[in-house]
Amino acid sequence: MSWYEALVSVISAVAGGFMGGWVVAFRMGRWRQRVEDHLENIERRLASGDRTLYNVPIIDTRLEALVQELKALREERREDIRRFVTHEECDRRHGADSKDSDSPCSKSN
């Protein structure tokens, strides 16, 4: 019976591998077809003369507003530090480099 079990095992492995390969190929084929259809739609849209969007002014405006807001928050933080921290404490924390222009201690109260 040993040869019979070995033969059944081999046939089962080959059939399982064959079926698994077909399933993977089928799923990959569906995925590739979906991607190709999407690319074909894009090509058709571009060929029809629709404008492409390279620069979106709304996004640029929002980013500029965000940058300005961050700069304002940074300045408010510096003002708060100047209001609540003495020059002596600031000098102690930042050392001799506290006179740099980027240091919060550099501007007078």
Phi, psi and omega in degrees: 000346183297317180293327179294316178296321179295318179296318178296321178297315180295314180298318179296318180295316180295316180295319178296317178296318179296314180293318178298319177298318179295320180295314180296316180298320180296314180294318179295323178296318178296317180296314179298320179296319179296317179294316180296321177297319179296315178295323178295320176298320178295314179300319179295319178296316179293324180290333181284351176100008176297142179288145173265152181259114177255327183229119181255110185297331180295317180294317178300317180295316179295320178296319178297318178296321178296317179297316179297319179296318178296320177296320179295319178296321179297317179294320177297321178298316178297320178297318178297318179298316180296326181287325188254347183243131180283162178297324180296315179294321179294317178297322179295320181288316187262352177074204184291342183280005184289351179273359177296154182291337182272347182285144178292345181275349191289330182269146183279160180289000000 
